[in-house]
């Protein structure tokens, strides 16, 4: 699939909303728990995810955690994964998708 798009749409939080909610986002989503959401943006380096229950948070699943034989999920796909870390400089929750972990086993 060669469909790439930056995250957008009415559900996408603004940069100001991401910044304001960052401390609460990190507290609510520490490293380790499982999260689910919808792919809202797709770039060659990974997918952006709007997280269920966290309207002012955005996650990024980067291809560095994706097995070589797999493809990025499509826009609108439902995904589940594990919180790996937090990128404070751009207010993103980094996630490794379950489908990528299962493929590596």
Rosetta blueprint (number, residue, H / E / L):
1 X L
2 X L
3 X L
4 X L
5 X E
6 X L
7 X L
8 X L
9 X L
10 X L
11 X L
12 X L
13 X L
14 X L
15 X H
16 X H
17 X H
18 X H
19 X H
20 X H
21 X H
22 X H
23 X H
24 X H
25 X H
26 X H
27 X H
28 X H
29 X L
30 X L
31 X L
32 X L
33 X L
34 X E
35 X E
36 X E
37 X E
38 X E
39 X E
40 X E
41 X E
42 X E
43 X E
44 X L
45 X L
46 X E
47 X E
48 X E
49 X E
50 X E
51 X E
52 X L
53 X L
54 X L
55 X L
56 X L
57 X L
58 X E
59 X E
60 X E
61 X E
62 X E
63 X H
64 X H
65 X H
66 X L
67 X L
68 X L
69 X L
70 X L
71 X L
72 X L
73 X L
74 X L
75 X L
76 X L
77 X L
78 X E
79 X E
80 X E
81 X E
82 X E
83 X E
84 X E
85 X E
86 X E
87 X E
88 X L
89 X L
90 X L
91 X L
92 X E
93 X E
94 X E
95 X E
96 X E
97 X E
98 X H
99 X H
100 X H
101 X H
102 X H
103 X H
104 X H
105 X L
